[in-house]
């Protein structure tokens, strides 16, 4: 059983983020802490001049609202939204916060994943803790 669980999530209408929380509730101890983490990728510097400043702030507010809706049904869970490279940021967060299990959702790999790799693949290969992959 795990005590400190990290569930990286992506806000996409096609994905069911609640599955990761359901697995966390099953494999965690009674007093387990679960953290939902959404990583916003940094925009390249050449794009920044073309994106209004308020757009990023408004999107973060939308994401916080979606996070609160997701957390409403789960106890002992908190949500965080950070900025960075998804794979590296998730692993950095796990290392800095003594995470003992990462529950990550994976998609069926496409042709591009064989060259670039997916976030789930990166986490599985480089995590220092246990990783549970949901397909």
C-alpha positions as CSV (number, residue, x, y, z in Angstrom):
1,X,0.0,0.0,0.0
2,X,1.1,3.5,-0.8
3,X,1.1,6.7,1.3
4,X,2.0,9.5,-1.1
5,X,0.5,9.1,-4.6
6,X,0.9,11.4,-7.6
7,X,-1.6,11.3,-10.4
8,X,-0.6,13.4,-13.4
9,X,-3.6,14.6,-15.4
10,X,-4.4,16.1,-18.7
11,X,-7.5,18.2,-19.2
12,X,-8.9,16.8,-22.4
13,X,-12.6,16.1,-23.1
14,X,-11.7,12.7,-24.5
15,X,-9.9,11.5,-21.3
16,X,-11.4,10.3,-18.0
17,X,-9.2,11.7,-15.3
18,X,-11.2,10.0,-12.5
19,X,-9.7,6.6,-13.3
20,X,-6.3,7.6,-11.8
21,X,-8.0,8.7,-8.6
22,X,-10.0,5.6,-8.4
23,X,-6.8,3.5,-8.7
24,X,-5.2,5.7,-6.1
25,X,-8.1,5.1,-3.7
26,X,-7.7,1.3,-4.2
27,X,-3.9,1.1,-3.7
28,X,-3.4,3.8,-1.1
29,X,-3.5,3.4,2.6
30,X,-6.4,4.8,4.6
31,X,-4.4,7.9,5.3
32,X,-2.8,8.2,1.8
33,X,-2.3,11.6,0.3
34,X,-3.1,11.9,-3.4
35,X,-1.9,14.8,-5.5
36,X,-3.3,15.5,-9.0
37,X,-0.7,17.4,-11.0
38,X,-1.4,19.1,-14.3
39,X,1.7,20.4,-16.2
40,X,1.3,23.4,-18.6
41,X,4.0,23.3,-21.2
42,X,6.0,26.5,-21.6
43,X,5.4,28.3,-24.9
44,X,8.4,28.8,-27.0
45,X,9.9,32.3,-26.8
46,X,9.2,33.0,-30.5
47,X,5.4,32.4,-29.8
48,X,5.1,34.6,-26.6
49,X,4.8,38.0,-28.4
50,X,1.7,36.7,-30.3
51,X,-0.2,35.4,-27.2
52,X,-2.0,37.9,-25.2
53,X,-0.9,37.9,-21.5
54,X,-4.4,37.5,-20.2
55,X,-4.9,34.3,-22.2
56,X,-2.5,32.3,-20.0
57,X,-4.0,33.7,-16.8
58,X,-7.6,32.9,-18.0
59,X,-6.6,29.4,-19.0
60,X,-5.0,28.8,-15.6
61,X,-8.3,29.9,-13.9
62,X,-10.3,27.5,-16.1
63,X,-7.9,24.7,-15.2
64,X,-8.2,25.4,-11.5
65,X,-12.0,25.3,-11.8
66,X,-11.8,21.9,-13.7
67,X,-9.4,20.6,-11.0
68,X,-11.8,21.6,-8.2
69,X,-14.6,19.8,-10.0
70,X,-12.5,16.6,-10.3
71,X,-11.4,16.7,-6.6
72,X,-14.9,17.2,-5.3
73,X,-15.7,13.5,-5.1
74,X,-12.3,12.4,-3.6
75,X,-11.1,12.8,0.0
76,X,-7.4,13.2,0.8
77,X,-6.6,14.6,-2.6
78,X,-5.2,18.0,-3.6
79,X,-4.6,19.5,-7.0
80,X,-1.6,21.4,-8.4
81,X,-1.0,23.2,-11.7
82,X,2.6,23.8,-12.6
83,X,4.5,24.9,-15.7
84,X,7.3,23.0,-17.4
85,X,8.2,20.0,-19.5
86,X,5.6,17.3,-18.6
87,X,7.9,14.3,-18.1
88,X,10.7,16.1,-16.3
89,X,8.4,18.2,-14.2
90,X,6.4,15.2,-13.0
91,X,9.5,13.4,-12.0
92,X,11.0,16.4,-10.3
93,X,7.8,16.9,-8.4
94,X,7.8,13.2,-7.4
95,X,11.4,13.4,-6.2
96,X,11.0,16.6,-4.3
97,X,7.8,15.4,-2.5
98,X,8.7,11.9,-1.6
99,X,6.1,10.3,-3.9
100,X,6.0,6.5,-3.6
101,X,3.7,5.8,-6.5
102,X,2.9,7.6,-9.8
103,X,-0.3,6.6,-11.5
104,X,-0.1,7.7,-15.1
105,X,-2.5,7.3,-18.0
106,X,-1.1,6.1,-21.3
107,X,-2.5,6.1,-24.8
108,X,-1.9,3.6,-27.5
109,X,1.4,4.6,-29.1
110,X,1.4,6.0,-32.6
111,X,4.2,6.2,-35.1
112,X,5.4,9.5,-33.7
113,X,5.9,8.0,-30.3
114,X,8.6,5.7,-31.6
115,X,10.8,8.7,-32.3
116,X,9.7,11.2,-29.7
117,X,8.5,9.1,-26.9
118,X,5.4,9.7,-24.7
119,X,5.2,11.3,-21.3
120,X,4.2,7.9,-19.8
121,X,7.1,6.2,-21.4
122,X,9.5,8.8,-20.0
123,X,8.1,8.5,-16.5
124,X,8.3,4.7,-16.6
125,X,11.9,4.7,-17.7
126,X,13.2,7.4,-15.3
127,X,11.0,7.3,-12.1
128,X,12.7,6.4,-8.9
129,X,9.5,5.2,-7.4
130,X,6.8,2.7,-8.4
131,X,4.7,3.6,-11.5
132,X,1.3,2.3,-12.3
133,X,0.2,2.7,-15.9
134,X,-3.5,2.9,-16.9
135,X,-4.4,2.2,-20.4
